[in-house]
Amino acid sequence: MLSLTGWLFSLAAAICATILAAAADQPMLQMAAAAAVSTAIALIAIRERQRLNETGAPTSAIASSTARYLALVWGWAALSLLVTYLFIIEKPWPEWWQFFIGFAFAAVASLVFSITLDRDRAAGRDDATLIKVGRVLVQAQLVGMVFGIISLFVDNKFPRSSVHADWAGCNIFFFGALAIAAISLDALRSRAYV
């Protein structure tokens, strides 16, 4: 499990990779960076869950790990949008801040959920109701991400050329949604959410 310093470093590196690629004004390069970041986070999250399962970790520890990695994806997406549309891309995209707020809220909510599970576990409790709430939230995120991915294709927003101001955001949306869907699907297979 990563330390707080490791989490912050990972988040900063992921954001930097995404925004530097956007600064090059090369949608395919930024798409590759977003794909690499989201794939790495998803694979690390899945491996962490497997390790926790194999070592017989408490249910709340497995659920907390899932929530932390979901927070990492949401945080990466939110902060990448913020920096990209405030400092990198000059074309105005009026809606970017709405997505930033939604993603930031999801990141904070996931992190708070993870901290709550950790505190319960530290106090010697394993709250079954909280775990069930977590399952419903993970299911809702999975369904939302599937619909989000489909809507990007239906609306012809992925892949997107740099002619459109939202091209970088669409890449972040697509690969972030894939990462959240993969983490959520893997979590639903876990004994933590049975």
KAFENHU-V641760 format. One line per field, one symbol per residue. psi: psi as a letter, one per 20 degrees, with the letter a starting at -180 (. if undefined). Layout:
BEGIN
psi->???
END
This chain:
BEGIN
psi->pqrggggggggggggggghhhhhiknhhghggghggghgggghgggggggggghjkqqghhghggghghghggggggghgggggihigphppnhihhghgggggghggggggggggggggghjjqnohghgggggghggggggghghggghhggjljprprihphjggghgggghghggggggggghiiqihk.
END
